[in-house]
Amino acid sequence: MELELKEKAKILLVDDKQANLLALEALLSDDKREFFWAGSGEEALGLAYRHDFALLMLDVQMPNMDGFELANILKGSNRTKHIPIIFVTAHRYTDNDVLQGYTEGAVDYLFKPLNAHITQSKVKAFIDLYYQRKIIEKMNLELDDKNKKLKLTNTALEDFANIVSHDLKEPLRTISNFLNLLHRRNKDVLDENSLEFIDICQNSASRLDKLVKSLRSYASLGYKDLDKQWIDLEEIVENVKTQLLAKIEEKKAEVVIKGSLPTILVNEVQYHQLFQNLLDNALKYQADDNQPVIEISCQEKNSMWLISFKDNGIGINDDFKMKVFDLFQKFHNKKEYEGTGVGLSICKRIVENNGGDIWITSEEGVGTTFEFTVPKTEMPEN
């Protein structure tokens, strides 16, 4: 741990006898440590408020302010309360005296004459703890910085998506309207190739409109605090089945809940979108002559619910499994499998926003299973 930080560990030695300070520093001397001396409690306080000490070694018997008083003051200040204190004394105190020392904030006692090996081992342990604390503080600062940058990135992406959506909406509507008008007014005079060109342009405009809406939906998710509610997943499934009823009936699909689904604490709007995207995806990627069967199930895995969507569709090639959640990834060129390449990226964001992970298992020609987790939370009693 020490090697990961360049700064030296500062140790404050407090004793009213200079000879004791000199001997203690000689015993503990190390090129990765920096020593400070104080000959009184008042001097020690001044140094403690100006420096970040890894350890304070304190003689109990001192004039004016003894070690117990100094420890009590240090532990009462937010600036210094984290400093570990070892009492160094030649007196053999009673159990009550030792208890008082611990009450005032001591972490250990060393009795003179000092055992060199024990003293060095204990000091090393506290120095290691100091470096570990510093590393954790550094990691937390880096994590805070990354979170701030992530929030800025998400905000920029959402702003970009909103601007693009706003600026493209009117031109797309104009293109689509005039293409429809051109088709209606001239379908009797245009040749077959010209009508096909118009159809191609109309389809392209429609796909671009869907892509812009999908991008805006993806960007608006962000990574931010969510308004969470208790939702019954079986009700979510029934609502999504109602919304996709036309497609389910068209494909003669079976959507089955195996076992039971729990009530969970998540963002309701996002989880409705998640289930709709996954069910729509399972219905879409099916062979023409296949009757879709989609099984939705749940099981407990320690502190998480593990939810799965299993289908009997066309499956995904092994080469593409690691990329399915990437933005704008599409792995099928057939016209009946058209999509924006954003739906599964949205699913991933929703699951992660609500504290879970999502992954895929698939066999080409056999089917695909999407599995994701969501934290288990105890429902409050009524």
Secondary structure, 3 states (H helix, E strand, C coil): CHHHCCCCEEEEEECCCHHHHHHHHHHHCCCCEEEEEECCHHHHHHHHHHCCCCEEEEECCCCCCCHHHHHHHHHCCCCCCCCCEEEEECCCCCHHHHHHHHHHCEEEEEECCCCHHHHHHHHHHHHHHHHHHHHHHHHHHHHHHHHHHHHHHHHHHHHHHHHHHHHHHHHHHHHHHHHHHHHHHHCCCCCHHHHHHHHHHHHHHHHHHHHHHHHHHHHHHCCCCCCCEEEEHHHHHHHHHHHCHHHHHHHCCEEEEECCCCEEEECHHHHHHHHHHHHHHHHHCCCCCCCCEEEEEEEEECCEEEEEEECCCCCCCHHHHHHCCCCCCCCCCCHHHCCCCCHHHHHHHHHHHCCCCEEEEEECCCEEEEEEEEECCCCCCC
